[in-house]
Amino acid sequence: MERTLDKLFDYEAETCRQQLRQLHDDLSVYEQQYSLSSAEFYVHYQKGQTDNRMDYIEWASLFQMAQRLEKRLSLLTGEGKA
């Protein structure tokens, strides 16, 4: 049973890593386009210091998804941010 759970956790962790790699690739497009890190952008977004253009909404959503996946990966593996 323990071996099965380990395999399941390993599979889920690898799935999270793959999704995070894709999200980071997507985020880097916005970071290059706007010359701003996603973390810096998100602070401005949370404070209402951005307009409501679709790019910003998508960028914030991708950043939130990445944060949730990083937390999930940390819980699954004990790893820090991936």
PyMOL Python script that loads the backbone (N, CA, C, O; Angstrom):
from pymol import cmd

cmd.read_pdbstr("""\
ATOM      1  N   MET A   1       0.815  -1.189   0.000  1.00  0.00           N
ATOM      2  CA  MET A   1       0.000   0.000   0.000  1.00  0.00           C
ATOM      3  C   MET A   1       0.867   1.264   0.000  1.00  0.00           C
ATOM      4  O   MET A   1       0.597   2.212  -0.738  1.00  0.00           O
ATOM      5  N   GLU A   2       1.909   1.266   0.834  1.00  0.00           N
ATOM      6  CA  GLU A   2       2.793   2.430   0.913  1.00  0.00           C
ATOM      7  C   GLU A   2       3.484   2.682  -0.425  1.00  0.00           C
ATOM      8  O   GLU A   2       3.634   3.828  -0.849  1.00  0.00           O
ATOM      9  N   ARG A   3       3.892   1.630  -1.068  1.00  0.00           N
ATOM     10  CA  ARG A   3       4.557   1.745  -2.366  1.00  0.00           C
ATOM     11  C   ARG A   3       3.611   2.358  -3.405  1.00  0.00           C
ATOM     12  O   ARG A   3       4.021   3.189  -4.215  1.00  0.00           O
ATOM     13  N   THR A   4       2.368   1.947  -3.373  1.00  0.00           N
ATOM     14  CA  THR A   4       1.363   2.480  -4.296  1.00  0.00           C
ATOM     15  C   THR A   4       1.156   3.970  -4.048  1.00  0.00           C
ATOM     16  O   THR A   4       1.079   4.752  -4.996  1.00  0.00           O
ATOM     17  N   LEU A   5       1.067   4.361  -2.795  1.00  0.00           N
ATOM     18  CA  LEU A   5       0.891   5.772  -2.461  1.00  0.00           C
ATOM     19  C   LEU A   5       2.108   6.592  -2.890  1.00  0.00           C
ATOM     20  O   LEU A   5       1.962   7.701  -3.404  1.00  0.00           O
ATOM     21  N   ASP A   6       3.303   6.050  -2.679  1.00  0.00           N
ATOM     22  CA  ASP A   6       4.517   6.742  -3.117  1.00  0.00           C
ATOM     23  C   ASP A   6       4.496   6.977  -4.620  1.00  0.00           C
ATOM     24  O   ASP A   6       4.836   8.062  -5.090  1.00  0.00           O
ATOM     25  N   LYS A   7       4.098   5.964  -5.368  1.00  0.00           N
ATOM     26  CA  LYS A   7       4.023   6.105  -6.825  1.00  0.00           C
ATOM     27  C   LYS A   7       2.985   7.142  -7.226  1.00  0.00           C
ATOM     28  O   LYS A   7       3.206   7.928  -8.148  1.00  0.00           O
ATOM     29  N   LEU A   8       1.876   7.141  -6.545  1.00  0.00           N
ATOM     30  CA  LEU A   8       0.827   8.110  -6.827  1.00  0.00           C
ATOM     31  C   LEU A   8       1.310   9.530  -6.538  1.00  0.00           C
ATOM     32  O   LEU A   8       1.088  10.434  -7.344  1.00  0.00           O
ATOM     33  N   PHE A   9       1.963   9.733  -5.402  1.00  0.00           N
ATOM     34  CA  PHE A   9       2.501  11.045  -5.067  1.00  0.00           C
ATOM     35  C   PHE A   9       3.574  11.472  -6.069  1.00  0.00           C
ATOM     36  O   PHE A   9       3.616  12.632  -6.480  1.00  0.00           O
ATOM     37  N   ASP A  10       4.438  10.537  -6.459  1.00  0.00           N
ATOM     38  CA  ASP A  10       5.474  10.846  -7.450  1.00  0.00           C
ATOM     39  C   ASP A  10       4.856  11.263  -8.781  1.00  0.00           C
ATOM     40  O   ASP A  10       5.306  12.221  -9.410  1.00  0.00           O
ATOM     41  N   TYR A  11       3.831  10.543  -9.203  1.00  0.00           N
ATOM     42  CA  TYR A  11       3.154  10.862 -10.457  1.00  0.00           C
ATOM     43  C   TYR A  11       2.517  12.254 -10.376  1.00  0.00           C
ATOM     44  O   TYR A  11       2.654  13.060 -11.296  1.00  0.00           O
ATOM     45  N   GLU A  12       1.833  12.524  -9.284  1.00  0.00           N
ATOM     46  CA  GLU A  12       1.177  13.821  -9.109  1.00  0.00           C
ATOM     47  C   GLU A  12       2.206  14.953  -9.053  1.00  0.00           C
ATOM     48  O   GLU A  12       1.984  16.024  -9.617  1.00  0.00           O
ATOM     49  N   ALA A  13       3.321  14.717  -8.377  1.00  0.00           N
ATOM     50  CA  ALA A  13       4.379  15.726  -8.295  1.00  0.00           C
ATOM     51  C   ALA A  13       4.959  16.005  -9.677  1.00  0.00           C
ATOM     52  O   ALA A  13       5.198  17.163 -10.021  1.00  0.00           O
ATOM     53  N   GLU A  14       5.187  14.969 -10.470  1.00  0.00           N
ATOM     54  CA  GLU A  14       5.723  15.174 -11.818  1.00  0.00           C
ATOM     55  C   GLU A  14       4.725  15.917 -12.694  1.00  0.00           C
ATOM     56  O   GLU A  14       5.117  16.761 -13.500  1.00  0.00           O
ATOM     57  N   THR A  15       3.451  15.616 -12.546  1.00  0.00           N
ATOM     58  CA  THR A  15       2.408  16.335 -13.283  1.00  0.00           C
ATOM     59  C   THR A  15       2.436  17.817 -12.910  1.00  0.00           C
ATOM     60  O   THR A  15       2.334  18.682 -13.780  1.00  0.00           O
ATOM     61  N   CYS A  16       2.573  18.104 -11.626  1.00  0.00           N
ATOM     62  CA  CYS A  16       2.666  19.500 -11.166  1.00  0.00           C
ATOM     63  C   CYS A  16       3.887  20.191 -11.765  1.00  0.00           C
ATOM     64  O   CYS A  16       3.800  21.335 -12.210  1.00  0.00           O
ATOM     65  N   ARG A  17       5.021  19.498 -11.775  1.00  0.00           N
ATOM     66  CA  ARG A  17       6.251  20.082 -12.340  1.00  0.00           C
ATOM     67  C   ARG A  17       6.076  20.413 -13.817  1.00  0.00           C
ATOM     68  O   ARG A  17       6.506  21.473 -14.274  1.00  0.00           O
ATOM     69  N   GLN A  18       5.450  19.514 -14.557  1.00  0.00           N
ATOM     70  CA  GLN A  18       5.222  19.762 -15.987  1.00  0.00           C
ATOM     71  C   GLN A  18       4.307  20.966 -16.190  1.00  0.00           C
ATOM     72  O   GLN A  18       4.573  21.821 -17.035  1.00  0.00           O
ATOM     73  N   GLN A  19       3.240  21.026 -15.420  1.00  0.00           N
ATOM     74  CA  GLN A  19       2.313  22.155 -15.533  1.00  0.00           C
ATOM     75  C   GLN A  19       2.998  23.460 -15.138  1.00  0.00           C
ATOM     76  O   GLN A  19       2.769  24.500 -15.754  1.00  0.00           O
ATOM     77  N   LEU A  20       3.834  23.399 -14.114  1.00  0.00           N
ATOM     78  CA  LEU A  20       4.563  24.602 -13.688  1.00  0.00           C
ATOM     79  C   LEU A  20       5.533  25.081 -14.764  1.00  0.00           C
ATOM     80  O   LEU A  20       5.660  26.284 -14.997  1.00  0.00           O
ATOM     81  N   ARG A  21       6.210  24.152 -15.414  1.00  0.00           N
ATOM     82  CA  ARG A  21       7.123  24.546 -16.497  1.00  0.00           C
ATOM     83  C   ARG A  21       6.359  25.292 -17.587  1.00  0.00           C
ATOM     84  O   ARG A  21       6.829  26.312 -18.089  1.00  0.00           O
ATOM     85  N   GLN A  22       5.189  24.789 -17.952  1.00  0.00           N
ATOM     86  CA  GLN A  22       4.384  25.443 -18.983  1.00  0.00           C
ATOM     87  C   GLN A  22       3.906  26.818 -18.508  1.00  0.00           C
ATOM     88  O   GLN A  22       3.949  27.790 -19.262  1.00  0.00           O
ATOM     89  N   LEU A  23       3.456  26.890 -17.273  1.00  0.00           N
ATOM     90  CA  LEU A  23       3.011  28.179 -16.735  1.00  0.00           C
ATOM     91  C   LEU A  23       4.160  29.185 -16.699  1.00  0.00           C
ATOM     92  O   LEU A  23       3.969  30.353 -17.040  1.00  0.00           O
ATOM     93  N   HIS A  24       5.337  28.749 -16.295  1.00  0.00           N
ATOM     94  CA  HIS A  24       6.489  29.650 -16.251  1.00  0.00           C
ATOM     95  C   HIS A  24       6.852  30.128 -17.651  1.00  0.00           C
ATOM     96  O   HIS A  24       7.234  31.284 -17.831  1.00  0.00           O
ATOM     97  N   ASP A  25       6.738  29.256 -18.633  1.00  0.00           N
ATOM     98  CA  ASP A  25       6.968  29.671 -20.022  1.00  0.00           C
ATOM     99  C   ASP A  25       5.952  30.731 -20.435  1.00  0.00           C
ATOM    100  O   ASP A  25       6.307  31.736 -21.053  1.00  0.00           O
ATOM    101  N   ASP A  26       4.686  30.499 -20.089  1.00  0.00           N
ATOM    102  CA  ASP A  26       3.631  31.459 -20.421  1.00  0.00           C
ATOM    103  C   ASP A  26       3.844  32.788 -19.700  1.00  0.00           C
ATOM    104  O   ASP A  26       3.662  33.856 -20.284  1.00  0.00           O
ATOM    105  N   LEU A  27       4.230  32.714 -18.431  1.00  0.00           N
ATOM    106  CA  LEU A  27       4.474  33.935 -17.657  1.00  0.00           C
ATOM    107  C   LEU A  27       5.652  34.725 -18.220  1.00  0.00           C
ATOM    108  O   LEU A  27       5.629  35.956 -18.236  1.00  0.00           O
ATOM    109  N   SER A  28       6.670  34.025 -18.678  1.00  0.00           N
ATOM    110  CA  SER A  28       7.854  34.729 -19.195  1.00  0.00           C
ATOM    111  C   SER A  28       7.524  35.550 -20.440  1.00  0.00           C
ATOM    112  O   SER A  28       8.177  36.558 -20.707  1.00  0.00           O
ATOM    113  N   VAL A  29       6.530  35.130 -21.190  1.00  0.00           N
ATOM    114  CA  VAL A  29       6.106  35.920 -22.361  1.00  0.00           C
ATOM    115  C   VAL A  29       5.606  37.289 -21.907  1.00  0.00           C
ATOM    116  O   VAL A  29       5.966  38.313 -22.488  1.00  0.00           O
ATOM    117  N   TYR A  30       4.776  37.301 -20.866  1.00  0.00           N
ATOM    118  CA  TYR A  30       4.268  38.569 -20.332  1.00  0.00           C
ATOM    119  C   TYR A  30       5.385  39.394 -19.699  1.00  0.00           C
ATOM    120  O   TYR A  30       5.432  40.614 -19.855  1.00  0.00           O
ATOM    121  N   GLU A  31       6.277  38.721 -18.987  1.00  0.00           N
ATOM    122  CA  GLU A  31       7.382  39.430 -18.336  1.00  0.00           C
ATOM    123  C   GLU A  31       8.260  40.132 -19.366  1.00  0.00           C
ATOM    124  O   GLU A  31       8.692  41.264 -19.150  1.00  0.00           O
ATOM    125  N   GLN A  32       8.522  39.465 -20.475  1.00  0.00           N
ATOM    126  CA  GLN A  32       9.329  40.080 -21.523  1.00  0.00           C
ATOM    127  C   GLN A  32       8.562  41.202 -22.214  1.00  0.00           C
ATOM    128  O   GLN A  32       9.120  42.258 -22.510  1.00  0.00           O
ATOM    129  N   GLN A  33       7.283  40.962 -22.466  1.00  0.00           N
ATOM    130  CA  GLN A  33       6.465  41.953 -23.163  1.00  0.00           C
ATOM    131  C   GLN A  33       6.354  43.252 -22.356  1.00  0.00           C
ATOM    132  O   GLN A  33       6.419  44.344 -22.920  1.00  0.00           O
ATOM    133  N   TYR A  34       6.188  43.128 -21.050  1.00  0.00           N
ATOM    134  CA  TYR A  34       5.970  44.303 -20.204  1.00  0.00           C
ATOM    135  C   TYR A  34       7.185  44.686 -19.356  1.00  0.00           C
ATOM    136  O   TYR A  34       7.100  45.608 -18.545  1.00  0.00           O
ATOM    137  N   SER A  35       8.308  43.995 -19.531  1.00  0.00           N
ATOM    138  CA  SER A  35       9.555  44.268 -18.794  1.00  0.00           C
ATOM    139  C   SER A  35       9.315  44.369 -17.289  1.00  0.00           C
ATOM    140  O   SER A  35       9.739  45.324 -16.638  1.00  0.00           O
ATOM    141  N   LEU A  36       8.627  43.365 -16.758  1.00  0.00           N
ATOM    142  CA  LEU A  36       8.270  43.352 -15.348  1.00  0.00           C
ATOM    143  C   LEU A  36       8.154  41.898 -14.909  1.00  0.00           C
ATOM    144  O   LEU A  36       7.624  41.063 -15.642  1.00  0.00           O
ATOM    145  N   SER A  37       8.647  41.598 -13.720  1.00  0.00           N
ATOM    146  CA  SER A  37       8.494  40.224 -13.229  1.00  0.00           C
ATOM    147  C   SER A  37       7.027  39.974 -12.894  1.00  0.00           C
ATOM    148  O   SER A  37       6.273  40.910 -12.629  1.00  0.00           O
ATOM    149  N   SER A  38       6.639  38.728 -12.908  1.00  0.00           N
ATOM    150  CA  SER A  38       5.257  38.384 -12.591  1.00  0.00           C
ATOM    151  C   SER A  38       4.913  38.743 -11.149  1.00  0.00           C
ATOM    152  O   SER A  38       3.802  39.192 -10.868  1.00  0.00           O
ATOM    153  N   ALA A  39       5.857  38.550 -10.241  1.00  0.00           N
ATOM    154  CA  ALA A  39       5.609  38.881  -8.837  1.00  0.00           C
ATOM    155  C   ALA A  39       5.378  40.385  -8.663  1.00  0.00           C
ATOM    156  O   ALA A  39       4.468  40.797  -7.944  1.00  0.00           O
ATOM    157  N   GLU A  40       6.204  41.200  -9.324  1.00  0.00           N
ATOM    158  CA  GLU A  40       6.023  42.660  -9.254  1.00  0.00           C
ATOM    159  C   GLU A  40       4.692  43.073  -9.882  1.00  0.00           C
ATOM    160  O   GLU A  40       3.955  43.885  -9.324  1.00  0.00           O
ATOM    161  N   PHE A  41       4.399  42.505 -11.041  1.00  0.00           N
ATOM    162  CA  PHE A  41       3.129  42.807 -11.693  1.00  0.00           C
ATOM    163  C   PHE A  41       1.959  42.477 -10.773  1.00  0.00           C
ATOM    164  O   PHE A  41       1.026  43.268 -10.635  1.00  0.00           O
ATOM    165  N   TYR A  42       2.013  41.310 -10.147  1.00  0.00           N
ATOM    166  CA  TYR A  42       0.893  40.849  -9.339  1.00  0.00           C
ATOM    167  C   TYR A  42       0.647  41.760  -8.135  1.00  0.00           C
ATOM    168  O   TYR A  42      -0.500  41.958  -7.735  1.00  0.00           O
ATOM    169  N   VAL A  43       1.708  42.313  -7.560  1.00  0.00           N
ATOM    170  CA  VAL A  43       1.550  43.278  -6.467  1.00  0.00           C
ATOM    171  C   VAL A  43       0.759  44.482  -6.963  1.00  0.00           C
ATOM    172  O   VAL A  43      -0.179  44.930  -6.304  1.00  0.00           O
ATOM    173  N   HIS A  44       1.139  45.004  -8.126  1.00  0.00           N
ATOM    174  CA  HIS A  44       0.419  46.147  -8.717  1.00  0.00           C
ATOM    175  C   HIS A  44      -1.026  45.774  -9.030  1.00  0.00           C
ATOM    176  O   HIS A  44      -1.943  46.561  -8.794  1.00  0.00           O
ATOM    177  N   TYR A  45      -1.219  44.592  -9.553  1.00  0.00           N
ATOM    178  CA  TYR A  45      -2.561  44.116  -9.916  1.00  0.00           C
ATOM    179  C   TYR A  45      -3.448  44.032  -8.675  1.00  0.00           C
ATOM    180  O   TYR A  45      -4.594  44.480  -8.690  1.00  0.00           O
ATOM    181  N   GLN A  46      -2.909  43.455  -7.603  1.00  0.00           N
ATOM    182  CA  GLN A  46      -3.665  43.307  -6.360  1.00  0.00           C
ATOM    183  C   GLN A  46      -4.035  44.658  -5.752  1.00  0.00           C
ATOM    184  O   GLN A  46      -5.081  44.789  -5.117  1.00  0.00           O
ATOM    185  N   LYS A  47      -3.183  45.656  -5.945  1.00  0.00           N
ATOM    186  CA  LYS A  47      -3.444  46.996  -5.408  1.00  0.00           C
ATOM    187  C   LYS A  47      -4.363  47.813  -6.316  1.00  0.00           C
ATOM    188  O   LYS A  47      -4.690  48.958  -6.004  1.00  0.00           O
ATOM    189  N   GLY A  48      -4.782  47.221  -7.446  1.00  0.00           N
ATOM    190  CA  GLY A  48      -5.638  47.943  -8.379  1.00  0.00           C
ATOM    191  C   GLY A  48      -4.906  48.995  -9.186  1.00  0.00           C
ATOM    192  O   GLY A  48      -5.510  49.957  -9.662  1.00  0.00           O
ATOM    193  N   GLN A  49      -3.600  48.809  -9.339  1.00  0.00           N
ATOM    194  CA  GLN A  49      -2.776  49.787 -10.044  1.00  0.00           C
ATOM    195  C   GLN A  49      -2.597  49.453 -11.520  1.00  0.00           C
ATOM    196  O   GLN A  49      -1.717  50.003 -12.182  1.00  0.00           O
ATOM    197  N   THR A  50      -3.428  48.556 -12.034  1.00  0.00           N
ATOM    198  CA  THR A  50      -3.406  48.220 -13.455  1.00  0.00           C
ATOM    199  C   THR A  50      -4.806  48.414 -14.004  1.00  0.00           C
ATOM    200  O   THR A  50      -5.780  48.479 -13.255  1.00  0.00           O
ATOM    201  N   ASP A  51      -4.893  48.505 -15.315  1.00  0.00           N
ATOM    202  CA  ASP A  51      -6.227  48.580 -15.898  1.00  0.00           C
ATOM    203  C   ASP A  51      -6.763  47.164 -16.107  1.00  0.00           C
ATOM    204  O   ASP A  51      -6.130  46.192 -15.697  1.00  0.00           O
ATOM    205  N   ASN A  52      -7.902  47.052 -16.728  1.00  0.00           N
ATOM    206  CA  ASN A  52      -8.549  45.743 -16.873  1.00  0.00           C
ATOM    207  C   ASN A  52      -8.343  45.118 -18.242  1.00  0.00           C
ATOM    208  O   ASN A  52      -9.195  44.369 -18.719  1.00  0.00           O
ATOM    209  N   ARG A  53      -7.212  45.421 -18.879  1.00  0.00           N
ATOM    210  CA  ARG A  53      -6.974  44.801 -20.180  1.00  0.00           C
ATOM    211  C   ARG A  53      -6.870  43.289 -20.024  1.00  0.00           C
ATOM    212  O   ARG A  53      -6.441  42.783 -18.987  1.00  0.00           O
ATOM    213  N   MET A  54      -7.261  42.599 -21.046  1.00  0.00           N
ATOM    214  CA  MET A  54      -7.319  41.136 -21.014  1.00  0.00           C
ATOM    215  C   MET A  54      -5.958  40.515 -20.693  1.00  0.00           C
ATOM    216  O   MET A  54      -5.891  39.512 -19.982  1.00  0.00           O
ATOM    217  N   ASP A  55      -4.876  41.100 -21.210  1.00  0.00           N
ATOM    218  CA  ASP A  55      -3.530  40.594 -20.919  1.00  0.00           C
ATOM    219  C   ASP A  55      -3.282  40.545 -19.418  1.00  0.00           C
ATOM    220  O   ASP A  55      -2.743  39.563 -18.909  1.00  0.00           O
ATOM    221  N   TYR A  56      -3.668  41.589 -18.714  1.00  0.00           N
ATOM    222  CA  TYR A  56      -3.413  41.658 -17.279  1.00  0.00           C
ATOM    223  C   TYR A  56      -4.242  40.632 -16.515  1.00  0.00           C
ATOM    224  O   TYR A  56      -3.763  40.019 -15.561  1.00  0.00           O
ATOM    225  N   ILE A  57      -5.466  40.454 -16.936  1.00  0.00           N
ATOM    226  CA  ILE A  57      -6.327  39.471 -16.275  1.00  0.00           C
ATOM    227  C   ILE A  57      -5.769  38.068 -16.478  1.00  0.00           C
ATOM    228  O   ILE A  57      -5.730  37.263 -15.547  1.00  0.00           O
ATOM    229  N   GLU A  58      -5.337  37.784 -17.705  1.00  0.00           N
ATOM    230  CA  GLU A  58      -4.758  36.463 -17.983  1.00  0.00           C
ATOM    231  C   GLU A  58      -3.444  36.271 -17.237  1.00  0.00           C
ATOM    232  O   GLU A  58      -3.189  35.203 -16.680  1.00  0.00           O
ATOM    233  N   TRP A  59      -2.614  37.303 -17.229  1.00  0.00           N
ATOM    234  CA  TRP A  59      -1.328  37.234 -16.532  1.00  0.00           C
ATOM    235  C   TRP A  59      -1.547  36.960 -15.050  1.00  0.00           C
ATOM    236  O   TRP A  59      -0.876  36.100 -14.478  1.00  0.00           O
ATOM    237  N   ALA A  60      -2.466  37.671 -14.426  1.00  0.00           N
ATOM    238  CA  ALA A  60      -2.762  37.457 -13.001  1.00  0.00           C
ATOM    239  C   ALA A  60      -3.275  36.037 -12.763  1.00  0.00           C
ATOM    240  O   ALA A  60      -2.902  35.395 -11.781  1.00  0.00           O
ATOM    241  N   SER A  61      -4.121  35.556 -13.653  1.00  0.00           N
ATOM    242  CA  SER A  61      -4.660  34.194 -13.507  1.00  0.00           C
ATOM    243  C   SER A  61      -3.559  33.156 -13.612  1.00  0.00           C
ATOM    244  O   SER A  61      -3.518  32.214 -12.821  1.00  0.00           O
ATOM    245  N   LEU A  62      -2.671  33.314 -14.573  1.00  0.00           N
ATOM    246  CA  LEU A  62      -1.550  32.385 -14.725  1.00  0.00           C
ATOM    247  C   LEU A  62      -0.651  32.409 -13.498  1.00  0.00           C
ATOM    248  O   LEU A  62      -0.183  31.364 -13.047  1.00  0.00           O
ATOM    249  N   PHE A  63      -0.409  33.600 -12.956  1.00  0.00           N
ATOM    250  CA  PHE A  63       0.428  33.727 -11.769  1.00  0.00           C
ATOM    251  C   PHE A  63      -0.215  33.027 -10.570  1.00  0.00           C
ATOM    252  O   PHE A  63       0.465  32.337  -9.811  1.00  0.00           O
ATOM    253  N   GLN A  64      -1.519  33.208 -10.404  1.00  0.00           N
ATOM    254  CA  GLN A  64      -2.237  32.543  -9.318  1.00  0.00           C
ATOM    255  C   GLN A  64      -2.192  31.027  -9.474  1.00  0.00           C
ATOM    256  O   GLN A  64      -2.004  30.304  -8.495  1.00  0.00           O
ATOM    257  N   MET A  65      -2.363  30.553 -10.692  1.00  0.00           N
ATOM    258  CA  MET A  65      -2.290  29.117 -10.950  1.00  0.00           C
ATOM    259  C   MET A  65      -0.909  28.576 -10.586  1.00  0.00           C
ATOM    260  O   MET A  65      -0.797  27.513  -9.976  1.00  0.00           O
ATOM    261  N   ALA A  66       0.139  29.307 -10.959  1.00  0.00           N
ATOM    262  CA  ALA A  66       1.507  28.887 -10.649  1.00  0.00           C
ATOM    263  C   ALA A  66       1.729  28.843  -9.141  1.00  0.00           C
ATOM    264  O   ALA A  66       2.354  27.913  -8.631  1.00  0.00           O
ATOM    265  N   GLN A  67       1.221  29.840  -8.430  1.00  0.00           N
ATOM    266  CA  GLN A  67       1.370  29.848  -6.975  1.00  0.00           C
ATOM    267  C   GLN A  67       0.682  28.643  -6.342  1.00  0.00           C
ATOM    268  O   GLN A  67       1.231  28.009  -5.440  1.00  0.00           O
ATOM    269  N   ARG A  68      -0.514  28.332  -6.814  1.00  0.00           N
ATOM    270  CA  ARG A  68      -1.231  27.174  -6.269  1.00  0.00           C
ATOM    271  C   ARG A  68      -0.498  25.866  -6.564  1.00  0.00           C
ATOM    272  O   ARG A  68      -0.418  24.985  -5.709  1.00  0.00           O
ATOM    273  N   LEU A  69       0.034  25.748  -7.775  1.00  0.00           N
ATOM    274  CA  LEU A  69       0.780  24.534  -8.122  1.00  0.00           C
ATOM    275  C   LEU A  69       2.059  24.410  -7.302  1.00  0.00           C
ATOM    276  O   LEU A  69       2.421  23.313  -6.879  1.00  0.00           O
ATOM    277  N   GLU A  70       2.743  25.527  -7.076  1.00  0.00           N
ATOM    278  CA  GLU A  70       3.953  25.488  -6.259  1.00  0.00           C
ATOM    279  C   GLU A  70       3.627  25.042  -4.840  1.00  0.00           C
ATOM    280  O   GLU A  70       4.379  24.274  -4.241  1.00  0.00           O
ATOM    281  N   LYS A  71       2.511  25.521  -4.301  1.00  0.00           N
ATOM    282  CA  LYS A  71       2.100  25.106  -2.959  1.00  0.00           C
ATOM    283  C   LYS A  71       1.749  23.614  -2.944  1.00  0.00           C
ATOM    284  O   LYS A  71       2.122  22.890  -2.021  1.00  0.00           O
ATOM    285  N   ARG A  72       1.035  23.169  -3.969  1.00  0.00           N
ATOM    286  CA  ARG A  72       0.664  21.755  -4.056  1.00  0.00           C
ATOM    287  C   ARG A  72       1.907  20.875  -4.141  1.00  0.00           C
ATOM    288  O   ARG A  72       2.002  19.856  -3.456  1.00  0.00           O
ATOM    289  N   LEU A  73       2.855  21.270  -4.979  1.00  0.00           N
ATOM    290  CA  LEU A  73       4.098  20.515  -5.130  1.00  0.00           C
ATOM    291  C   LEU A  73       4.856  20.465  -3.808  1.00  0.00           C
ATOM    292  O   LEU A  73       5.402  19.426  -3.436  1.00  0.00           O
ATOM    293  N   SER A  74       4.886  21.573  -3.113  1.00  0.00           N
ATOM    294  CA  SER A  74       5.553  21.614  -1.820  1.00  0.00           C
ATOM    295  C   SER A  74       4.897  20.650  -0.830  1.00  0.00           C
ATOM    296  O   SER A  74       5.589  19.965  -0.076  1.00  0.00           O
ATOM    297  N   LEU A  75       3.584  20.599  -0.834  1.00  0.00           N
ATOM    298  CA  LEU A  75       2.876  19.681   0.058  1.00  0.00           C
ATOM    299  C   LEU A  75       3.123  18.221  -0.324  1.00  0.00           C
ATOM    300  O   LEU A  75       3.242  17.359   0.547  1.00  0.00           O
ATOM    301  N   LEU A  76       3.199  17.952  -1.611  1.00  0.00           N
ATOM    302  CA  LEU A  76       3.410  16.582  -2.081  1.00  0.00           C
ATOM    303  C   LEU A  76       4.824  16.072  -1.808  1.00  0.00           C
ATOM    304  O   LEU A  76       5.022  14.895  -1.505  1.00  0.00           O
ATOM    305  N   THR A  77       5.796  16.964  -1.918  1.00  0.00           N
ATOM    306  CA  THR A  77       7.182  16.528  -1.898  1.00  0.00           C
ATOM    307  C   THR A  77       8.017  17.105  -0.781  1.00  0.00           C
ATOM    308  O   THR A  77       9.093  16.592  -0.472  1.00  0.00           O
ATOM    309  N   GLY A  78       7.529  18.166  -0.177  1.00  0.00           N
ATOM    310  CA  GLY A  78       8.350  18.879   0.807  1.00  0.00           C
ATOM    311  C   GLY A  78       9.351  19.806   0.151  1.00  0.00           C
ATOM    312  O   GLY A  78      10.160  20.433   0.835  1.00  0.00           O
ATOM    313  N   GLU A  79       9.304  19.900  -1.189  1.00  0.00           N
ATOM    314  CA  GLU A  79      10.206  20.790  -1.915  1.00  0.00           C
ATOM    315  C   GLU A  79       9.760  22.228  -1.720  1.00  0.00           C
ATOM    316  O   GLU A  79       8.595  22.507  -1.436  1.00  0.00           O
ATOM    317  N   GLY A  80      10.713  23.131  -1.881  1.00  0.00           N
ATOM    318  CA  GLY A  80      10.392  24.544  -1.925  1.00  0.00           C
ATOM    319  C   GLY A  80       9.804  24.863  -3.277  1.00  0.00           C
ATOM    320  O   GLY A  80       9.328  23.967  -3.975  1.00  0.00           O
ATOM    321  N   LYS A  81       9.829  26.122  -3.657  1.00  0.00           N
ATOM    322  CA  LYS A  81       9.306  26.507  -4.970  1.00  0.00           C
ATOM    323  C   LYS A  81      10.075  25.789  -6.059  1.00  0.00           C
ATOM    324  O   LYS A  81      11.297  25.647  -5.998  1.00  0.00           O
ATOM    325  N   ALA A  82       9.334  25.341  -7.053  1.00  0.00           N
ATOM    326  CA  ALA A  82       9.960  24.619  -8.165  1.00  0.00           C
ATOM    327  C   ALA A  82      10.537  25.570  -9.179  1.00  0.00           C
ATOM    328  O   ALA A  82      11.102  25.134 -10.182  1.00  0.00           O
TER     329      ALA A  82
END
""", "prot")
cmd.dss("prot")
cmd.show_as("cartoon", "prot")
cmd.util.cbc("prot")
cmd.orient("prot")
